[in-house]
Amino acid sequence: MRALSFMVLLGSAVAFADADPKFAKLRDNAEAIASLGGFLDQYAGSCGPKMLGGAECEKNAETFRRGATGKKFYMIVTEETAGVLSMGEPNPSTGGFTLNLTPFFGAGGSGLSHGAPAKTDKDGNPILPFMQLDAVLPEGWNVGMMARQVMARALRIQVVFTPQGLWQVPKKGGGAVRGVKAKFNAVLVTVGRTGDQVALWTAKD
């Protein structure tokens, strides 16, 4: 499974500067998480055998889930780990293009997804449909320049999400992949170096 690193850069002027007002409102009403891996451990409860303290761990996870389910959280996926983006088709009518986002962020043997997968691929990664984000080119950019940024993982993703429960799917070769089902409320993609907005997706309530 892909192991991605996550940080909330609370002091980063680039991450917060000039955010779309709609996204900023959702972000400011959400709880920032410092580590996706830590959040997943608390929510999913990666617990050992009951005789070795697993029962207490499971109880703590259940308590955390009750408080966290249905609550909005916010995270930043740092640009060097944002390999879940790929280029889609250009949009001649707007001069923009489509960004394809695989809505799964893995950490610590688990993951957070928009919705719940039904199966995994041959490598054990959950299979989820792309989220297609309507994107625009920053001033002075062309599609080739943006494609290079995507390939270089130089874009930053900010996500506001609401956890909704747990999922588990069997993995080819045995075992299972577990994760947290969430509703992505909003996704903002920016150029990591400059903070220029590339795409904003918001859920239809």
N, C-alpha and C positions, 0 to 999 in steps of 0.2 A: 504494500500500500504506500502511496506517496506520503512522505513525511514532510509537512510544511511547517515553517516557523512563523509565529505570529507575535506582533507587538502592538500595543496601543501607545502611540507616540504622543503623549499628552502635552508635551512641550513643543511639538513641531509646528512651526508657523506655516510651513508648506502644506501640511495635512489639513489644516483648518482654514487657511486663507481663502476668502472669496468663494466659499462653498455655496452651491445653489440654495436659496432660502428654504425651499421645500425640504431638501435633504437636511439642512442645518436644524430645522425645527424637529425633525424626527431624531436626529443624532442627539440633540440637547435634552430630549426627553427620554433617552435610553441610558442604561448603565454601561459604562465602558469596562471592558474586560482586559486585563493585563496579559493574559495568555490563553489561547484557545485550548491548549493541552490541559491546563489547570481547570478550565471551565468544564471540559468534557469529563475529566476525572471526577469532578464533584457531581456532575449531572448524571453521568452514566454509571458511575461507581465501579471502577476497575478493581474489584475486591478479590481477595484470595479465599482459601478454604475457611469455613466458619470456625473451625477449631483454632485457627491462627489469626483470629480477629476479623474475619470476613463478615461475620454477622453484624458487628458494630459498624463496619464500613458500609454495608448495604443499608442499614438503618439511616446513617447519615446522608447517603445518596438519596434515599426516598424523601427525607426531610428537605433537602436542597431542591429536589425536583418540584415538590409541592409549591415552594416559594418562587421558583424560577419559571415554571411553565406558564405561558401566557404573558410574561413580562418582556419588555423590549431591552435588547442588549446591543452594544455597538463595538465593532472591532475594525482594526486596520490590518490588511494583509500587505506586508512590506513588498516593495516592487521586485526584489531579487527572488522572491518565492512565488510570485503570482503567475505560475505556469498553467493556470486554469483558463487563460484567455487565448483565443485564436482569432485570426482575421476571417470575417465573413465577406459577403458580397458588397461591392460599391453600390451606392444609391444615387444614380444620376439626377434624380428629381430634386434632391436636397444638396448635392455636392458632398454628402457624407458617405458613411459606410456602416456595415453591421459588425459588431464585435460579438463573438460567440463565447459565452461563459459557461463552463462546466460547473454547476452549482454544488460542488462538494469540496470541503476544505478538511484535509486530514491532519491529525496530530496524535501522537502517542498510541497508535494502533486503533484509533477510533476516528470519527469524523462528524462534521456538521454538514447537513444537506438541506436544500430547498425541496421539501417533500421527502418521500422515502423511496429508495430504489427497490426493484423487484428481483434483481440478480446482479452478479458480478461478471467482469470479463476474465480472460484467461490468467491475468496477473493478480486477480483478487480485488480489483478496484470496482467500486459500485458503478453501475451503469445508470446514468441520468440523462434526460434530454437537455440540449443546450438551452440556456436562456439567451435570447437574441436582444442585444442592446443597440439601440439607435445611437450612432456615434458621429461626432463631427471632428474635423481636423482643426487644430489650433492655427491661428493666423501664421501664414508663411510655410505651412507644412503641406506635403503631398502624401498620397497613399503609400508610396514606397517608403518614405521616411517613417510613417506610422507602423508599417509592417515590420521594419527593422526594430522599432521600439518593442513591439509585441514579442518578436523572436528573442530579443535581449532581456525580456522580462523587466523592462524599465518602467512599466506602468504600476500604479498603486491602486488597490481596491479597498474601498471603505464599505462596510456592510452594517445595516441595522437589521436585526433579526429577532424573531420571537420563537423560542423553543416550544414544541408541541408534544414531545414524548420521545420514546425510543423506537428504533427499528433494528432488526437483525435479519441478515440474508445468508444462506449457505454459500460457502466458498468452494470453488472447484478444487478437488483434491482433499477435501475434508475441512472441518472447522467452520467457522462463521465469521462474518464481519458485522460489527455492531456500530451503531451511530445514533446521533440525535437528529430527529426530524424537526425541521424548523420552517417557519414562513419567513422568507426574505422580504422585509418591508421596503427596503430601498438599497440600491447598489450604486455607488459613485466611483467612476474610474477617472483618474487624473494622471498626468505625466509626473512621475516621481520627482524629477529634478526641479521642475518649475511650478507644479501645482495646477497647471492648465487643465481645465475640465475637458474630458474626452467623451464621456457618456454618463447619463443618469437614467436609471431604471427605478420606477416606483410601482409597488403593488396596487392593483385596483381593489379597494376595500368593498 
